[in-house]
């Protein structure tokens, strides 16, 4: 199978040039082993019982039998190997010695703490459309996000711009490699539903005491229905019919399984009344659609829901691009108290500038779509670089604003063209 270059490839290479150990994290099935293996000279797969036994018997001696960089896959199956790596690295701090991949449970995560200061952590996200379609990696072609961070509006309309229902099909295919080929959205959704079933059966028991798979599945569905909302406002808890303690527990399991991420609230310095709650986001739009338990054909008739799917899809495209640029902490969302002002994505650039993005499922921008962006531009003054309303339409246009002249509307598809 042809390897599809990933945006994170260059980030992984940089980490190997500066750290003795690199931990590649991400959801099961996202392609961690395949991607990491391209940077390794030798590999040890702990899901092979014979190999696992060698490392369990004498982990430090076993490490010496392999050429470096050594990829250790499913390292959490023998977490004692982490302590052996620590001892080996303390004797020789050369960069690029070990790459660890796997899907650790809470116990093995605590073991990994032994490598603090010795290891870099690189997250592999599901594929973006730019990766899947254009087969690009890292800096070899400047991304639209890089241009936006400089305050430059999009200039060229893509040759083809999907409509809202075609965007929903793209979102339903998600970014997992198993669905990256030219499969139909319905076929991809069959895969995602099976993925969730296996995850509940295999991984949920790793998180301590016996848990109800049906109750957790109900919680996953509630979280899917209210993705892009705050996990702290009680909506998900009430929809899942769980108590506050169970909600906290399940919320963190979703994060540990990399099914969700949380986008922090924008800290605006002198701007008053800003909320501090994070935004919950499913890490992949294909998983999100499957988790709703609603067939895609029906979702396309649910205007109250498909806007959340479109927003999740777009924010994951942006988030992955930013992480590949080593800008993990640059993305936030903005919400003032009681939701008077809300902006889907706020990006802080290296020079302290701000880019504000709203995502709309409509095929055109409306006058009210820039109201909150204008408010932020007025508050920030010279820090404000660019405002952008991403729509399911086909045109790029400068939106007339008395507050700031650099507010634009553009098709979502500019993100990968």
Backbone torsions as a table, in degrees:
resi	resn	phi	psi	omega
1	UNK	NA	135.4	179.9
2	UNK	-64.7	133.5	176.2
3	UNK	-77.2	129.5	176.5
4	UNK	-93.3	111.9	179.8
5	UNK	-55.1	141.3	-176.7
6	UNK	-109.8	150.2	178.0
7	UNK	-57.9	-29.9	-175.1
8	UNK	-79.9	-7.7	-177.0
9	UNK	-54.3	-47.9	-177.6
10	UNK	-67.8	-34.2	176.9
11	UNK	-65.7	-41.1	178.2
12	UNK	-64.0	-42.1	178.6
13	UNK	-62.4	-43.7	178.9
14	UNK	-61.4	-40.5	-179.3
15	UNK	-65.7	-37.9	178.5
16	UNK	-68.6	-23.8	178.8
17	UNK	-81.9	-11.0	-176.0
18	UNK	-122.5	-17.3	-175.2
19	UNK	-127.4	144.5	176.5
20	UNK	-66.1	-31.6	-175.7
21	UNK	-128.7	139.2	173.3
22	UNK	-127.2	125.9	174.8
23	UNK	-99.8	121.3	177.0
24	UNK	-99.0	115.8	-178.0
25	UNK	-106.9	171.7	179.2
26	UNK	144.6	167.6	-178.0
27	UNK	-64.9	157.3	174.5
28	UNK	-58.2	137.7	174.0
29	UNK	82.0	8.1	-175.6
30	UNK	-87.1	-8.0	176.4
31	UNK	107.0	20.4	-176.2
32	UNK	-61.2	-47.5	-175.7
33	UNK	-66.0	-43.6	-179.7
34	UNK	-62.6	-45.6	-178.6
35	UNK	-67.0	-48.0	-178.7
36	UNK	-64.6	-33.8	-177.2
37	UNK	-63.2	-22.6	179.3
38	UNK	-73.0	-13.7	-179.3
39	UNK	-107.9	1.2	-175.8
40	UNK	-103.3	149.3	174.3
41	UNK	-89.7	-33.5	177.9
42	UNK	-141.5	166.2	-174.7
43	UNK	-141.3	146.0	172.1
44	UNK	-129.2	120.6	-175.6
45	UNK	-105.8	112.0	-174.6
46	UNK	-77.0	-7.3	172.7
47	UNK	-79.5	-4.0	170.7
48	UNK	-91.8	117.3	-172.4
49	UNK	-59.2	-39.2	-178.6
50	UNK	-64.0	-44.1	178.7
51	UNK	-66.0	-42.7	179.9
52	UNK	-60.1	-40.8	-179.3
53	UNK	-62.2	-40.7	179.0
54	UNK	-58.9	-44.9	-177.8
55	UNK	-74.5	-30.2	176.6
56	UNK	-71.1	-34.8	-178.4
57	UNK	-69.3	-45.7	-178.3
58	UNK	-155.6	83.0	-172.2
59	UNK	-60.6	-39.0	-175.9
60	UNK	-69.8	-40.9	177.1
61	UNK	-67.2	-36.3	179.8
62	UNK	-63.3	-38.2	179.3
63	UNK	-59.1	-35.7	-177.4
64	UNK	-72.4	-7.9	-178.5
65	UNK	-88.1	-2.8	-174.7
66	UNK	-119.5	147.2	173.7
67	UNK	-74.8	149.6	180.0
68	UNK	-104.9	150.4	1.3
69	UNK	-67.0	133.5	179.5
70	UNK	-101.3	124.7	173.5
71	UNK	-90.2	123.5	174.5
72	UNK	-111.7	111.1	-176.5
73	UNK	-97.4	140.0	-175.7
74	UNK	59.0	44.8	-176.3
75	UNK	-59.5	-24.7	-177.1
76	UNK	-66.2	-14.8	177.6
77	UNK	-72.2	-19.0	175.0
78	UNK	-139.2	69.6	-173.9
79	UNK	-60.2	-17.6	178.0
80	UNK	-64.6	-17.9	178.4
81	UNK	-64.9	-24.3	178.9
82	UNK	-63.4	-41.3	179.4
83	UNK	-66.3	-35.0	177.0
84	UNK	-67.2	-39.8	177.2
85	UNK	-63.4	-41.1	178.8
86	UNK	-58.4	-46.9	-179.3
87	UNK	-64.2	-41.3	179.7
88	UNK	-64.1	-44.0	-178.4
89	UNK	-69.5	-34.4	178.8
90	UNK	-64.6	-26.4	176.9
91	UNK	-83.5	-26.2	-176.8
92	UNK	-148.6	104.8	-173.8
93	UNK	-90.7	21.3	177.7
94	UNK	-54.5	139.5	177.6
95	UNK	-72.5	158.0	172.7
96	UNK	72.7	37.3	-176.9
97	UNK	-93.0	-40.7	-174.0
98	UNK	-137.0	140.8	172.2
99	UNK	-122.0	125.5	-179.7
100	UNK	-110.4	131.8	174.1
101	UNK	-131.2	154.9	179.3
102	UNK	157.6	-173.5	179.0
103	UNK	-128.3	81.4	-170.1
104	UNK	-69.5	147.4	171.2
105	UNK	-91.1	172.8	-176.3
106	UNK	-55.5	-36.2	-179.4
107	UNK	-63.8	-47.3	-178.2
108	UNK	-71.2	-27.6	175.2
109	UNK	-60.2	-39.2	179.2
110	UNK	-66.7	-33.5	176.2
111	UNK	-62.7	-36.2	-176.7
112	UNK	-66.3	-19.6	178.7
113	UNK	-56.8	-24.0	-179.9
114	UNK	-62.3	-21.0	-177.6
115	UNK	-96.5	11.2	178.1
116	UNK	-56.5	130.4	-178.2
117	UNK	87.0	-9.3	-179.4
118	UNK	-114.2	-15.5	-172.0
119	UNK	-125.6	145.4	169.6
120	UNK	-100.4	147.7	178.4
121	UNK	-113.4	124.6	179.2
122	UNK	-121.3	123.8	179.7
123	UNK	-94.8	130.4	174.4
124	UNK	-99.6	114.2	178.9
125	UNK	-88.8	164.3	169.1
126	UNK	-56.2	155.9	-175.3
127	UNK	-63.4	141.9	169.3
128	UNK	-83.1	166.7	175.6
129	UNK	-64.0	-35.4	179.4
130	UNK	-61.6	-40.9	176.7
131	UNK	-66.2	-44.9	-172.2
132	UNK	-70.2	-38.7	-174.9
133	UNK	-92.4	-46.4	-173.4
134	UNK	-88.8	-12.2	-179.8
135	UNK	53.7	48.1	179.2
136	UNK	-110.7	162.2	179.5
137	UNK	-144.6	137.6	172.2
138	UNK	53.6	-138.4	-170.4
139	UNK	-87.9	8.6	-173.8
140	UNK	-67.4	-22.0	171.7
141	UNK	-139.8	130.7	-176.2
142	UNK	-66.9	130.0	-179.7
143	UNK	-81.7	160.7	176.2
144	UNK	-60.2	-34.9	-179.2
145	UNK	-62.3	-41.6	179.5
146	UNK	-59.5	-40.6	178.6
147	UNK	-66.4	-41.4	-179.9
148	UNK	-63.3	-35.8	-179.5
149	UNK	-64.9	-22.7	176.9
150	UNK	-85.1	-1.6	-179.2
151	UNK	87.8	9.0	-178.8
152	UNK	-90.1	124.6	178.6
153	UNK	-71.7	158.5	175.7
154	UNK	-63.1	143.8	-174.3
155	UNK	-113.4	-32.6	-171.7
156	UNK	-115.6	125.8	175.6
157	UNK	-73.0	130.4	177.7
158	UNK	-57.5	149.1	179.6
159	UNK	-59.9	-33.8	179.6
160	UNK	-129.5	128.6	177.0
161	UNK	-123.4	120.3	-179.2
162	UNK	-65.3	161.6	168.7
163	UNK	-92.5	179.7	-172.2
164	UNK	-60.6	-36.4	-177.4
165	UNK	-75.2	-30.5	173.9
166	UNK	-70.8	-36.9	173.9
167	UNK	-61.3	-39.2	179.1
168	UNK	-65.2	-36.6	175.1
169	UNK	-63.5	-42.9	178.8
170	UNK	-63.4	-42.8	179.2
171	UNK	-63.4	-39.4	-178.0
172	UNK	-67.8	-26.3	176.2
173	UNK	-73.3	-23.5	176.0
174	UNK	62.5	-161.3	-173.6
175	UNK	-126.2	13.3	178.1
176	UNK	-77.3	139.5	-175.8
177	UNK	-54.2	-33.5	179.5
178	UNK	-60.5	-23.9	-178.6
179	UNK	-110.2	12.5	-174.3
180	UNK	-81.0	-19.8	178.6
181	UNK	-76.7	-175.2	-174.8
182	UNK	-79.4	59.3	176.2
183	UNK	-91.4	155.0	177.4
184	UNK	-74.7	157.3	-180.0
185	UNK	-59.4	-39.0	-179.8
186	UNK	-64.1	-40.3	178.2
187	UNK	-65.9	-41.1	177.1
188	UNK	-61.8	-39.7	-179.9
189	UNK	-65.3	-33.9	173.8
190	UNK	-59.5	-42.4	179.8
191	UNK	-64.1	-44.4	-178.4
192	UNK	-65.7	-37.0	177.6
193	UNK	-65.6	-40.2	175.8
194	UNK	-64.8	-39.7	178.7
195	UNK	-56.9	-46.7	-179.1
196	UNK	-65.5	-38.7	178.9
197	UNK	-63.6	-44.6	179.4
198	UNK	-65.2	-40.4	-179.5
199	UNK	-60.1	-42.5	180.0
200	UNK	-65.9	-38.6	-177.0
201	UNK	-75.8	-37.4	-172.0
202	UNK	-94.0	-41.5	-169.2
203	UNK	-98.5	-29.3	-179.3
204	UNK	-58.6	-40.0	178.8
205	UNK	-63.3	-16.4	-179.8
206	UNK	-70.5	-14.7	-173.9
207	UNK	-99.1	47.8	169.7
208	UNK	92.0	-141.3	-170.1
209	UNK	-57.4	162.0	-178.6
210	UNK	-57.1	129.5	-177.4
211	UNK	-122.5	155.4	178.2
212	UNK	-83.3	113.9	179.4
213	UNK	-63.6	-36.2	-178.9
214	UNK	-68.3	-38.2	179.1
215	UNK	-68.4	-42.1	179.0
216	UNK	-66.2	-38.2	178.0
217	UNK	-62.4	-37.5	176.5
218	UNK	-64.2	-37.3	178.1
219	UNK	-66.8	-41.0	178.6
220	UNK	-60.1	-42.1	179.1
221	UNK	-64.8	-41.7	178.1
222	UNK	-62.5	-42.1	179.0
223	UNK	-63.5	-36.8	178.9
224	UNK	-66.1	-40.5	-178.1
225	UNK	-66.8	-24.2	-177.0
226	UNK	-120.4	24.1	174.7
227	UNK	-59.1	153.0	-173.0
228	UNK	75.4	2.5	173.0
229	UNK	-99.7	-178.7	179.3
230	UNK	-87.7	130.6	176.3
231	UNK	-72.8	-5.3	-175.2
232	UNK	-101.6	-1.6	-175.2
233	UNK	-92.3	1.2	175.5
234	UNK	90.2	-9.2	-176.0
235	UNK	-64.6	-48.8	-179.8
236	UNK	-64.7	-43.1	-179.9
237	UNK	-58.7	-45.6	-178.5
238	UNK	-68.6	-39.6	-179.8
239	UNK	-66.2	-34.9	-179.9
240	UNK	-84.1	-11.5	-179.3
241	UNK	58.4	52.6	177.0
242	UNK	-124.4	159.4	179.7
243	UNK	-80.9	166.3	-176.3
244	UNK	-56.3	-38.4	-179.5
245	UNK	-65.9	-44.0	177.5
246	UNK	-64.7	-38.1	177.1
247	UNK	-59.5	-47.2	179.3
248	UNK	-61.5	-42.9	-179.3
249	UNK	-61.3	-51.1	-177.0
250	UNK	-68.5	-36.0	177.6
251	UNK	-57.4	-43.2	-177.9
252	UNK	-76.5	-28.1	174.9
253	UNK	-65.7	-42.1	176.8
254	UNK	-58.3	-41.0	178.4
255	UNK	-67.8	-42.9	-179.2
256	UNK	-64.7	-31.8	178.5
257	UNK	-83.1	-1.0	-177.4
258	UNK	60.5	25.8	173.0
259	UNK	-78.7	-29.6	178.3
260	UNK	-130.7	159.9	168.7
261	UNK	-129.3	163.1	177.2
262	UNK	-122.5	122.3	179.4
263	UNK	-88.7	121.0	-175.6
264	UNK	-68.2	162.3	176.9
265	UNK	-77.8	145.9	178.2
266	UNK	-67.2	129.6	176.4
267	UNK	-101.3	102.0	-169.5
268	UNK	-93.1	15.2	178.8
269	UNK	67.3	-105.0	-173.5
270	UNK	-86.9	-1.0	179.7
271	UNK	-74.9	121.8	-176.8
272	UNK	-79.4	162.5	169.8
273	UNK	65.4	23.2	177.1
274	UNK	-77.8	136.6	175.0
275	UNK	-72.9	159.3	-177.6
276	UNK	-117.8	0.3	-177.3
277	UNK	-78.4	142.0	177.4
278	UNK	-73.8	167.7	173.2
279	UNK	-104.8	129.2	178.0
280	UNK	-85.3	135.7	-176.1
281	UNK	-139.7	127.2	170.2
282	UNK	-63.9	139.0	-174.1
283	UNK	-75.0	-11.8	179.2
284	UNK	-147.6	132.9	-176.3
285	UNK	-71.4	-28.3	176.2
286	UNK	-65.9	-43.9	175.1
287	UNK	-62.4	-39.2	179.6
288	UNK	-59.4	-48.6	-179.3
289	UNK	-59.8	-44.8	179.4
290	UNK	-63.2	-38.0	-176.7
291	UNK	-68.8	-23.0	179.6
292	UNK	-68.9	-20.3	-175.8
293	UNK	64.8	22.0	178.5
294	UNK	-117.2	125.7	179.4
295	UNK	-56.6	147.7	-177.1
296	UNK	-59.2	-37.3	179.8
297	UNK	-61.4	-34.0	177.6
298	UNK	-78.1	-36.0	178.3
299	UNK	-60.2	-32.9	-179.1
300	UNK	-67.3	-12.1	176.8
301	UNK	-105.0	5.7	-178.1
302	UNK	-109.6	84.2	179.6
303	UNK	-61.2	-21.4	178.0
304	UNK	-75.5	-16.1	-177.6
305	UNK	-113.0	-37.6	-171.1
306	UNK	-70.0	-19.1	172.9
307	UNK	-63.4	-36.0	177.2
308	UNK	-67.1	-36.7	179.4
309	UNK	-67.3	-44.5	178.2
310	UNK	-61.2	-44.1	179.9
311	UNK	-63.4	-43.9	178.4
312	UNK	-59.3	-46.4	179.4
313	UNK	-58.1	-48.2	-176.8
314	UNK	-67.9	-45.3	-177.7
315	UNK	-63.7	-32.5	176.5
316	UNK	-70.8	-32.7	174.0
317	UNK	-61.7	-45.9	-178.3
318	UNK	-67.6	-45.4	-176.6
319	UNK	-60.7	-42.9	-178.9
320	UNK	-66.0	-40.6	177.1
321	UNK	-61.7	-43.0	-178.7
322	UNK	-65.8	-42.0	179.9
323	UNK	-64.3	-36.1	178.0
324	UNK	-67.2	-21.5	177.0
325	UNK	-93.0	12.9	-176.7
326	UNK	60.0	36.0	178.4
327	UNK	-117.1	46.7	-175.4
328	UNK	-56.7	-35.1	-173.5
329	UNK	-98.3	12.2	-173.6
330	UNK	-89.3	-16.6	-175.9
331	UNK	-94.7	132.4	174.6
332	UNK	-144.8	177.9	172.1
333	UNK	-126.1	162.3	-177.5
334	UNK	-124.2	132.7	173.9
335	UNK	-151.2	122.2	174.8
336	UNK	-82.6	168.3	-179.2
337	UNK	-57.7	137.0	-178.4
338	UNK	65.5	12.9	173.5
339	UNK	68.8	26.7	179.6
340	UNK	-63.5	-40.5	176.5
341	UNK	-125.1	132.3	178.2
342	UNK	-141.6	137.2	175.3
343	UNK	-135.0	130.8	-172.8
344	UNK	-62.5	-43.7	-176.4
345	UNK	-142.4	130.3	175.5
346	UNK	-124.5	122.5	-177.8
347	UNK	-113.9	126.2	176.3
348	UNK	-98.1	124.1	-177.6
349	UNK	-85.0	171.0	-175.7
350	UNK	-60.6	-29.5	-179.3
351	UNK	-93.3	12.6	177.2
352	UNK	87.7	2.2	177.5
353	UNK	-74.5	164.7	-176.6
354	UNK	-127.1	132.7	171.5
355	UNK	-115.8	126.9	-178.1
356	UNK	-113.1	132.7	-175.5
357	UNK	-129.9	130.7	171.4
358	UNK	-111.4	141.8	179.8
359	UNK	-114.3	126.0	-178.0
360	UNK	-126.6	140.1	178.0
361	UNK	-85.0	-7.7	178.4
362	UNK	-74.0	160.4	-177.9
363	UNK	-90.8	13.8	177.2
364	UNK	-159.8	156.5	175.3
365	UNK	-84.4	151.5	178.2
366	UNK	-114.0	158.7	-177.1
367	UNK	-53.6	-37.5	-177.5
368	UNK	-74.9	-10.9	-175.2
369	UNK	-66.3	-22.9	-177.0
370	UNK	-103.7	2.3	-174.8
371	UNK	-57.8	-44.1	-178.5
372	UNK	-74.2	-33.8	175.8
373	UNK	-65.6	-41.8	176.8
374	UNK	-60.6	-40.9	178.5
375	UNK	-59.6	-45.2	-179.4
376	UNK	-67.5	-40.8	178.9
377	UNK	-59.6	-40.4	179.2
378	UNK	-65.4	-39.9	-179.0
379	UNK	-69.9	-35.4	-172.2
380	UNK	-89.1	-24.4	-178.8
381	UNK	63.8	-126.7	-174.5
382	UNK	-67.8	-18.2	178.5
383	UNK	-68.1	-24.3	-176.8
384	UNK	-75.3	121.0	-177.4
385	UNK	-98.9	-43.1	-170.9
386	UNK	-161.4	140.9	170.3
387	UNK	-117.2	140.5	-175.7
388	UNK	-142.2	128.7	172.2
389	UNK	-106.4	113.1	178.9
390	UNK	-92.9	126.4	-175.4
391	UNK	-125.7	175.1	174.2
392	UNK	-93.1	18.2	179.2
393	UNK	-84.8	-163.5	-171.5
394	UNK	-125.6	3.0	-172.3
395	UNK	-122.9	150.5	168.9
396	UNK	-103.7	129.9	-179.7
397	UNK	-148.7	144.6	172.2
398	UNK	-80.5	123.8	-177.5
399	UNK	-86.4	124.1	-179.0
400	UNK	-65.9	120.6	-179.8
401	UNK	-137.8	133.9	177.6
402	UNK	-76.8	-13.6	-176.1
403	UNK	-90.3	-45.2	-175.9
404	UNK	-149.6	135.0	-176.4
405	UNK	-84.7	-6.2	-175.5
406	UNK	-108.4	51.0	174.6
407	UNK	-118.3	126.8	-170.0
408	UNK	-131.4	159.1	168.5
409	UNK	-115.5	143.4	-177.9
410	UNK	-157.4	158.2	175.9
411	UNK	-67.4	146.7	176.3
412	UNK	-55.1	-34.7	-173.3
413	UNK	-67.1	-7.9	173.6
414	UNK	-62.6	-20.6	-177.9
415	UNK	-65.3	-22.7	179.3
416	UNK	-124.1	10.1	176.0
417	UNK	-118.4	NA	NA
